[in-house]
Amino acid sequence: NIELLWVKQWLFYANTVRYASAMTGAFDFTGFNRGWWDLTHNLQKMKDLIELKMSSK
């Protein structure tokens, strides 16, 4: 469900990246613990879902 992916994207991943980048400067934490990697992975999943729905029309 793309709505759930969207919520995870901004509620969890984006806030984790923002906090870790601004407050701690912990680049390893930002990269892997619900950070950039998950943010990018989730964006790709949403893109794939949109493309799948568009191609099935």
C-alpha positions, 0 to 999 in steps of 0.5 A: 500500500503506497500510503503506508510507504509514504507515512514510513517515508516521512514519519520515520526515515526522514525524521531520523535522517534530519535528527541524526544529521542536525543533532548528532552528526553521526553519519553511520547512524544516518546512513543505515539505522532507518536513515538514508539507505531506508529512505532511498529504498522506500522511495524506490519501492514507491516508484515501482508501485506507481509504475506498476499501477500506471502500466496496468491501466 
